Amino acid sequence: GDEHSFYIDVEGIDELYEELRSGLDDLPEGRVRAPFDQPYLQREFHVLDEDGTLIFFGEDIRPR
């Protein structure tokens, strides 16, 4: 198919999610996954846009 995905590395993922939340809340149910920790030590949230593009936002959460 013509499906695409993007991974965007960010800092301050929870703050970014809160900043974008009002717009994300307008998307149909099931198109947004709130921030969660992945086993590969990234904290992510996911957005599926109206064109079917999956956008991953992620932040490295490895101990420094």
One Martini backbone bead per residue (centre of mass of N, CA, C, O) as a GRO file, in nm:
protein
   64
    1GLY     BB    1   0.101   0.033  -0.003
    2ASP     BB    2   0.076   0.395   0.093
    3GLU     BB    3   0.226   0.372   0.354
    4HIS     BB    4   0.341   0.582   0.622
    5SER     BB    5   0.632   0.672   0.828
    6PHE     BB    6   0.737   0.851   1.129
    7TYR     BB    7   1.031   0.955   1.319
    8ILE     BB    8   1.045   1.168   1.613
    9ASP     BB    9   1.283   1.323   1.785
   10VAL     BB   10   1.264   1.419   2.132
   11GLU     BB   11   1.222   1.663   2.388
   12GLY     BB   12   0.974   1.653   2.603
   13ILE     BB   13   0.718   1.461   2.545
   14ASP     BB   14   0.498   1.537   2.754
   15GLU     BB   15   0.488   1.837   2.681
   16LEU     BB   16   0.417   1.800   2.384
   17TYR     BB   17   0.154   1.649   2.421
   18GLU     BB   18   0.011   1.877   2.579
   19GLU     BB   19   0.041   2.092   2.353
   20LEU     BB   20  -0.123   1.897   2.130
   21ARG     BB   21  -0.393   1.788   2.257
   22SER     BB   22  -0.623   1.962   2.141
   23GLY     BB   23  -0.578   1.857   1.848
   24LEU     BB   24  -0.587   1.548   1.909
   25ASP     BB   25  -0.885   1.544   2.025
   26ASP     BB   26  -1.010   1.582   1.721
   27LEU     BB   27  -0.955   1.305   1.670
   28PRO     BB   28  -1.033   1.008   1.620
   29GLU     BB   29  -1.073   0.735   1.766
   30GLY     BB   30  -0.753   0.562   1.765
   31ARG     BB   31  -0.525   0.791   1.657
   32VAL     BB   32  -0.416   0.797   1.964
   33ARG     BB   33  -0.119   0.747   2.161
   34ALA     BB   34  -0.015   0.779   2.449
   35PRO     BB   35   0.229   0.796   2.650
   36PHE     BB   36   0.499   0.546   2.647
   37ASP     BB   37   0.698   0.271   2.733
   38GLN     BB   38   0.955   0.111   2.587
   39PRO     BB   39   1.177  -0.160   2.588
   40TYR     BB   40   1.391   0.038   2.412
   41LEU     BB   41   1.404   0.321   2.569
   42GLN     BB   42   1.131   0.465   2.478
   43ARG     BB   43   0.927   0.746   2.461
   44GLU     BB   44   0.587   0.741   2.331
   45PHE     BB   45   0.384   0.870   2.059
   46HIS     BB   46   0.087   0.828   1.853
   47VAL     BB   47  -0.010   0.917   1.506
   48LEU     BB   48  -0.301   0.903   1.295
   49ASP     BB   49  -0.373   1.026   1.011
   50GLU     BB   50  -0.604   1.089   0.755
   51ASP     BB   51  -0.388   0.938   0.543
   52GLY     BB   52  -0.230   0.700   0.721
   53THR     BB   53  -0.009   0.832   0.882
   54LEU     BB   54   0.253   0.735   1.093
   55ILE     BB   55   0.340   0.903   1.400
   56PHE     BB   56   0.640   0.914   1.577
   57PHE     BB   57   0.717   0.997   1.912
   58GLY     BB   58   1.052   1.026   2.065
   59GLU     BB   59   1.233   0.938   2.375
   60ASP     BB   60   1.512   0.905   2.545
   61ILE     BB   61   1.535   0.686   2.861
   62ARG     BB   62   1.813   0.651   2.926
   63PRO     BB   63   2.043   0.639   3.138
   64ARG     BB   64   2.306   0.896   3.227
   0.00000   0.00000   0.00000
